[in-house]
């Protein structure tokens, strides 16, 4: 039996086996690094990378690379910066840390060439690595402050681009809006409740289902029984003593013909001891009785409120949103992105102004998403207001499977109006998909347009205090429900539509001098269109 000959370069390739545990981005730095021998270096880097992803640093005794002085200094630096806590579960960030370590250790020969001693060169490299990651740790702390946790780990994380974004003026604006959110905790609660992916422990009074409840009650029930009626002609059962002459035995009637025994017969009859046939009959008796029963009763019970799932956010960027209203609108977008990132949800933002001015962007917490967010939060608001464009795009998103569990949030001052056709389409989506439309009112009162599209409106009445130079925090009106309070007939509700008549009927009623509630005579009603009328 022949054995396979060993490969020519098998022994040499075995020395590089640790490269399989390292990503290709680390291969060049690991192979060309000047410190230590190749095989221990590759093994140590693979162990260090795996330990960082697991949230720890290998003990100094387990390091087989580099020198003992460097190992001790590196362990102290990793512990001081608490880098494992940031790298836990994040492969690309761990790769950046290892790559940065290789980069700084490569400068040790340069420091020696410039006249530094071995100890001084080692200390300079470790201090440069620590200073670099001290700055980066501050940037990561800012990311966690703004978004709740670090960016998602994946191929699009682009950790090399994040430091540049976090040093921009736009990022200062993001931090300012984040501090504004601390004064608006109701926004976080409103956005957290959006979505319909899974039920929560909270009960939703707006959504009820019929449940059968068994109640105790008294019901009249019919009962039948057979009753025996004695002495009623029917079935002969035997002989017994009685006083019934019609049913006495012939032997008793013989006594009546004897002059002396006749008195005996009368005595027996008086004592009811005559021998008589015993017969009876049975009758069916129907009785009505009241009995306790358990009766099912439909009882509407509030369902468990649905939450989580994707977020669709429409933000008004018209000219009326300048100042404090615009600041609150930006805070709504930032809180939506923050909530979506923290809870692992998708977030799509529609920024709308005038007709045709709709900017839609799906914002994730990565380098590209943070860049789009910085651009949006840094821009000014101007132009008109057209709600139809973003609503149409939102309904189109809901038709996709990935967004069917989403809820819609509209942040605006309410100075808009949707067409009746679009309101009808939105109502159809609410009925068919269970869509919920939440509104954040950044103004003093709700408007007819806002009331027609939003199921619930959350007012931010002190929005003025967040504008430049604003001092007042109170709204000049006593309630934001002015429209519904003083102009209920202006709302496009089902009751109002049913109570609305055409102009022709109203004119005929005025000419006839009719008052409210009086029916219009048949001769004054407009003629119904005939079937031959092509316009009918």
C-alpha positions in Angstrom: 0.0 0.0 0.0 1.5 3.3 -1.1 1.5 6.4 1.1 1.1 9.9 -0.2 4.3 11.8 -0.3 4.4 15.0 1.9 4.0 18.2 0.1 7.2 20.0 -0.8 6.4 23.2 1.2 4.2 21.7 3.8 6.6 22.2 6.7 7.2 25.8 5.7 3.5 26.6 5.3 2.8 25.1 8.7 4.7 28.0 10.3 2.2 30.4 8.8 -0.9 28.5 10.0 -1.7 31.2 12.5 -2.6 33.5 9.6 -5.8 31.6 9.1 -7.0 33.0 12.4 -6.3 36.6 11.3 -8.2 38.7 8.7 -6.4 39.7 5.5 -6.2 43.3 6.7 -3.8 42.2 9.4 -1.6 39.9 7.2 0.8 42.6 5.9 1.4 44.2 9.3 1.8 40.9 11.0 4.3 39.5 8.5 6.4 42.6 8.2 6.5 43.7 11.8 10.0 44.2 13.1 9.5 42.9 16.7 10.2 39.3 17.5 10.2 36.1 15.4 7.4 35.4 12.9 5.8 32.2 14.3 5.3 33.5 17.9 4.2 36.9 16.6 1.4 35.4 14.5 0.2 33.2 17.3 0.3 36.1 19.8 -1.6 38.4 17.5 -4.3 35.8 16.8 -4.7 35.2 20.6 -4.8 38.9 21.3 -7.5 39.5 18.7 -9.7 36.6 19.9 -9.3 37.9 23.5 -10.3 41.4 22.6 -13.4 40.2 20.8 -14.2 38.2 23.9 -13.9 41.3 26.1 -10.6 40.5 27.9 -6.8 40.8 27.6 -4.6 37.7 27.7 -2.6 37.4 31.0 1.0 38.5 30.6 2.1 34.9 31.2 0.3 33.7 28.0 2.0 36.2 25.7 4.7 34.7 23.6 5.4 38.0 21.8 7.0 40.7 21.9 9.6 41.2 24.7 8.8 41.0 28.4 9.1 44.8 28.8 6.7 45.4 26.0 4.3 42.8 27.3 4.1 44.3 30.7 3.6 47.8 29.3 1.0 46.7 26.9 -1.1 44.9 29.5 -1.0 48.0 31.7 -2.0 50.2 28.8 -4.9 47.9 27.7 -6.2 47.8 31.3 -5.9 51.6 31.8 -7.8 52.4 28.6 -10.3 49.6 29.2 -10.1 48.7 25.5 -11.6 45.2 25.9 -14.9 46.7 27.0 -15.1 48.6 23.8 -14.0 45.7 21.6 -16.4 43.1 23.1 -18.2 41.4 20.2 -16.8 43.9 17.6 -14.4 42.2 15.2 -13.6 45.2 13.1 -12.9 47.4 16.0 -10.6 44.7 17.5 -8.8 44.5 14.1 -8.3 48.3 14.2 -6.8 48.0 17.7 -4.4 45.2 16.7 -3.5 47.1 13.5 -2.8 50.3 15.5 -0.6 48.3 17.9 1.5 46.9 15.0 1.8 50.4 13.5 3.1 52.0 16.7 5.5 49.1 17.5 7.0 49.6 14.0 8.3 53.0 15.1 10.6 51.5 17.8 13.6 51.1 15.3 13.0 54.7 14.1 13.2 56.0 17.7 16.4 54.1 18.2 17.9 55.6 15.0 17.1 59.1 16.3 19.3 58.4 19.4 16.7 57.0 21.9 17.7 54.1 24.1 15.9 50.8 23.9 13.9 51.6 27.0 13.1 55.1 25.8 12.1 53.9 22.3 9.8 51.3 23.8 8.2 53.8 26.2 7.7 56.3 23.3 5.9 53.7 21.2 3.7 52.6 24.1 2.9 56.3 25.0 2.0 57.1 21.3 -0.3 54.0 21.2 -2.0 55.0 24.5 -2.4 58.6 23.5 -3.9 57.6 20.1 -6.5 55.4 21.8 -7.1 57.8 24.6 -8.4 60.2 21.9 -10.3 57.4 20.1 -11.9 56.3 23.3 -13.2 59.8 23.9 -14.7 59.7 20.4 -16.3 56.3 21.1 -17.7 57.7 24.4 -19.3 60.5 22.3 -20.8 57.9 20.0 -22.2 56.0 22.9 -23.6 59.2 24.4 -25.4 60.1 21.2 -26.5 56.7 19.9 -26.7 54.6 23.1 -24.1 52.1 21.9 -21.2 51.9 19.5 -21.8 51.6 15.7 -22.8 48.2 14.3 -19.9 45.9 13.7 -19.8 44.8 10.0 -18.2 45.5 6.7 -19.8 49.0 6.5 -18.6 50.1 10.0 -15.6 52.0 8.5 -13.8 52.7 11.7 -11.1 54.5 9.8 -13.6 57.2 8.6 -15.4 57.8 12.0 -12.6 59.8 13.6 -12.7 62.4 10.8 -16.5 62.7 11.1 -16.3 63.1 14.8 -13.9 66.1 14.5 -16.2 68.0 12.1 -18.3 71.0 13.0 -21.4 69.0 12.0 -20.7 66.5 14.8 -20.6 69.5 17.3 -24.2 70.2 16.1 -25.2 66.5 16.7 -23.8 66.7 20.3 -25.8 69.9 20.9 -29.0 68.3 19.7 -28.3 65.3 21.9 -28.1 67.5 25.0 -31.3 69.1 23.9 -32.9 65.6 24.0 -32.2 65.4 27.7 -34.7 68.2 28.2 -37.4 66.4 26.0 -37.8 63.0 27.6 -41.4 62.7 26.2 -39.9 62.4 22.7 -38.0 59.3 23.7 -41.1 57.7 25.2 -43.2 58.6 22.1 -40.7 57.1 19.7 -40.1 54.0 21.8 -43.8 53.1 21.5 -43.7 53.1 17.7 -43.7 49.8 15.7 -45.9 46.7 15.6 -43.4 43.9 15.6 -44.1 42.3 19.0 -46.6 42.8 21.9 -45.5 44.5 25.0 -46.7 44.1 28.6 -48.7 47.4 28.3 -52.4 47.4 27.5 -53.7 49.4 24.6 -57.1 50.9 25.2 -57.4 51.9 21.6 -57.2 48.3 20.4 -59.8 45.9 21.8 -60.8 42.4 21.0 -64.1 40.6 22.0 -63.6 38.0 24.7 -66.4 35.7 25.9 -67.0 36.1 29.7 -69.2 33.7 31.6 -71.6 35.5 33.9 -74.0 34.0 36.5 -77.7 34.4 35.6 -81.1 32.9 36.2 -82.9 31.3 33.4 -86.5 29.8 33.2 -86.3 26.2 32.2 -89.1 23.8 31.2 -89.2 20.5 33.0 -91.5 17.5 32.2 -92.4 14.7 34.5 -94.9 11.8 34.7 -97.5 12.1 37.5 -99.6 9.1 38.8 -103.3 10.1 39.3 -105.0 7.6 41.7 -108.5 6.4 41.1 -108.6 7.7 37.6 -109.8 5.0 35.1 -106.9 3.7 33.3 -104.8 0.7 34.2 -106.1 -1.9 36.8 -103.3 -2.6 39.2 -105.1 -4.9 41.7 -107.6 -5.0 44.5 -107.7 -2.6 47.5 -110.1 -1.4 50.1 -112.1 1.8 49.2 -115.6 3.2 49.1 -115.9 3.5 45.3 -119.2 1.7 44.4 -118.4 1.8 40.7 -115.2 -0.2 41.2 -116.3 -2.6 44.0 -116.0 -6.4 43.4 -119.1 -8.5 42.7 -118.7 -10.2 46.0 -119.4 -7.0 47.8 -122.6 -6.3 45.8 -124.0 -9.7 46.9 -124.3 -8.3 50.4 -126.8 -5.8 49.3 -129.4 -8.6 48.5 -129.3 -10.0 52.1 -131.5 -8.4 54.7 -129.0 -8.8 57.5 -125.7 -8.4 55.5 -127.0 -5.2 53.9 -126.1 -3.4 57.1 -122.6 -4.9 56.9 -122.2 -3.5 53.4 -123.2 0.0 54.6 -120.8 -0.3 57.5 -117.9 -1.3 55.1 -118.7 1.5 52.8 -118.7 4.0 55.6 -115.4 2.7 56.8 -114.1 2.6 53.2 -113.2 -1.1 53.5 -115.1 -2.4 50.4 -113.0 -4.6 48.2 -112.6 -2.5 45.0 -110.5 -2.7 41.9 -107.4 -0.5 42.2 -106.7 1.5 39.0 -104.9 4.7 38.2 -103.7 6.7 35.2 -100.4 8.6 34.4 -100.3 12.2 33.1 -97.3 14.3 31.8 -96.9 17.4 33.8 -94.9 20.4 32.4 -93.3 22.8 35.0 -91.4 26.1 34.6 -88.6 26.6 37.1 -85.9 29.2 37.5 -82.4 27.8 37.6 -79.0 29.3 37.9 -77.0 29.2 34.7 -73.7 30.6 33.2 -74.4 32.8 30.3 -71.6 34.0 27.8 -71.3 37.7 27.4 -69.0 39.5 24.9 -66.6 41.7 26.8 -64.2 44.0 24.9 -60.8 43.6 26.4 -57.8 45.8 25.7 -55.1 44.0 23.7 -51.5 44.1 24.5 -49.9 47.1 22.9 -47.6 46.4 20.0 -44.2 48.0 19.8 -40.8 47.6 18.2 -40.4 47.2 14.5 -39.2 49.7 11.8 -39.7 53.4 12.1 -40.9 55.8 9.4 -40.3 59.4 10.3 -41.7 62.5 8.4 -40.0 65.7 9.4 -41.3 69.1 8.4 -38.4 71.3 7.1 -40.5 74.2 5.8 -39.8 77.8 6.6 -42.3 77.9 9.4 -40.0 75.4 11.3 -37.2 77.8 11.8 -35.9 78.6 15.2 -37.0 76.5 18.2 -39.4 74.4 16.1 -36.6 73.3 13.8 -34.4 72.4 16.8 -37.1 70.1 18.2 -37.6 68.6 14.7 -33.9 67.8 14.6 -34.1 66.3 18.1 -37.0 64.0 16.8 -34.8 62.7 14.0 -31.8 62.1 16.3 -33.9 60.3 18.9 -35.5 58.1 16.2 -32.0 57.1 14.9 -30.8 56.6 18.4 -33.8 54.4 19.4 -33.6 52.4 16.2 -29.8 51.7 16.6 -30.1 50.8 20.3 -33.0 48.4 19.7 -31.8 47.0 16.4 -34.6 48.6 14.2 -34.6 50.1 10.8 -35.2 53.8 10.4 -36.3 55.7 7.3 -36.5 59.5 7.5 -38.5 61.7 5.0 -37.6 65.4 5.2 -40.3 67.4 3.4 -40.7 71.0 2.4 -42.7 72.4 -0.6 -44.1 70.4 -3.5 -41.5 68.0 -4.8 -39.1 68.8 -2.0 -38.8 65.4 -0.3 -35.5 64.0 0.8 -35.7 60.3 2.0 -32.8 58.6 3.7 -32.4 55.4 5.5 -30.1 56.3 8.4 -27.9 53.7 10.1 -25.2 54.2 12.7 -22.2 53.7 10.5 -19.8 56.1 8.7 -22.2 56.8 5.8 -25.3 57.0 8.1 -23.6 59.3 10.5 -22.5 61.5 7.6 -26.1 61.8 6.4 -27.3 62.6 9.9 -24.6 65.3 10.3 -25.7 66.8 7.0 -29.3 66.8 7.9 -28.9 68.2 11.4 -26.6 70.9 10.1 -28.9 72.4 7.5 -31.4 75.2 7.8 -35.1 75.0 7.2 -36.9 77.0 4.5 -39.5 76.7 1.7 -43.2 75.7 1.7 -45.0 72.7 3.1 -46.4 69.7 1.2 -47.4 66.7 3.3 -48.7 64.6 0.3 -45.2 63.7 -1.0 -43.8 62.1 2.2 -47.1 60.4 2.9 -47.1 58.8 -0.6 -43.6 57.6 -0.1 -44.4 56.3 3.4 -47.4 54.3 2.0 -45.2 52.9 -0.7 -42.7 51.8 2.0 -45.5 50.0 3.9 -46.3 48.0 0.8 -42.9 46.4 1.1 -42.6 43.3 3.4 -39.7 44.8 5.3 -41.7 47.8 6.4 -45.2 46.4 7.0 -44.7 46.3 10.8 -43.7 50.0 10.8 -45.5 52.9 12.4 -45.4 56.5 11.0 -44.3 59.5 13.0 -44.9 63.0 11.7 -43.0 66.0 13.4 -44.4 69.3 12.3 -46.1 72.5 13.3 -49.2 71.2 11.5 -49.4 73.9 8.9 -50.3 71.5 6.1 -53.2 69.8 4.5 -53.5 66.5 2.7 -55.9 65.8 -0.1 -59.0 63.8 0.6 -57.8 61.0 -1.7 -54.5 60.7 0.2 -56.3 60.7 3.6 -58.5 57.9 2.3 -55.4 55.9 1.3 -53.9 56.4 4.7 -57.1 55.3 6.4 -57.1 52.2 4.2 -53.5 51.4 5.3 -54.6 51.8 9.0 -57.5 49.4 8.5 -55.6 46.8 6.4 -52.2 46.9 8.1 -52.9 48.2 11.5 -50.8 51.3 10.8 -50.6 53.9 13.6 -49.7 57.5 12.8 -48.3 59.4 15.7 -47.8 63.2 15.5 -45.4 65.4 17.3 -46.9 68.9 17.3 -44.2 71.5 17.5 -46.6 74.4 17.7 -49.3 76.1 19.8 -52.4 74.3 18.4 -53.4 71.3 16.3 -54.6 72.0 12.8 -57.3 70.3 10.7 -54.6 68.8 8.5 -52.8 67.3 11.4 -56.0 65.9 13.0 -57.0 64.2 9.7 -53.8 62.2 9.4 -52.6 61.5 13.0 -54.2 59.1 15.4 -52.5 60.7 18.4 -50.8 64.1 18.7 -48.1 64.7 21.3 -47.6 68.4 21.8 -44.3 70.1 22.6 -45.8 73.3 24.0 -42.5 74.9 25.2 -40.8 74.6 21.8 -39.9 78.4 21.8 -37.4 78.0 24.6 -35.1 75.9 22.3 -34.7 78.7 19.7 -31.8 81.2 19.5 -32.4 84.0 22.0 -35.7 82.6 23.2 -36.5 83.1 26.8 -40.2 82.2 27.3 -41.2 78.6 27.8 -45.0 78.9 28.1 -47.4 78.7 25.2 -49.6 81.8 24.7 -52.7 79.6 24.4 -54.3 77.5 27.1 -54.6 74.3 25.1 -53.4 72.8 21.9 -56.8 71.4 21.1 -58.3 74.7 19.8 -59.4 73.4 16.5 -61.3 70.4 17.9 -62.7 72.5 20.7 -64.0 75.5 18.7 -64.3 74.2 15.2 -65.4 70.6 15.4 -67.5 70.9 12.3 -64.4 71.7 10.2 -62.9 68.2 10.7 -63.3 65.7 7.9 -64.8 63.0 10.2 -67.4 60.4 9.2 -70.1 62.2 11.2 -69.4 65.5 9.5 -69.4 64.0 6.0 -72.8 62.4 6.7 -74.2 65.7 8.0 -72.9 67.7 5.0 -75.3 68.4 2.1 -74.6 69.6 -1.4 -74.9 73.3 -2.4 -78.0 72.7 -4.5 -79.9 71.1 -1.5 -78.7 73.9 0.8 -79.9 76.6 -1.7 -83.3 74.9 -2.0 -83.7 74.8 1.8 -82.8 78.5 2.1 -85.3 79.4 -0.6 -88.0 77.4 1.2 -87.2 79.1 4.5 -86.6 75.8 6.3 -84.8 75.5 9.6 -82.3 72.9 10.9 -83.9 69.5 11.2 -86.8 70.2 9.0 -87.0 67.8 6.0 -86.8 69.2 2.5 -90.1 68.7 0.5 -89.9 66.2 -2.3 -90.7 68.8 -5.0 -87.7 70.8 -3.9 -85.2 68.0 -4.1 -82.9 68.0 -7.1 -83.8 65.4 -9.7 -81.9 62.1 -9.5 -79.8 61.4 -12.6 -81.3 59.0 -15.0 -79.6 55.8 -16.2 -79.5 57.3 -19.7 -77.6 60.3 -18.5 -73.9 59.7 -19.6 -72.7 61.9 -16.6 -74.5 59.8 -14.0 
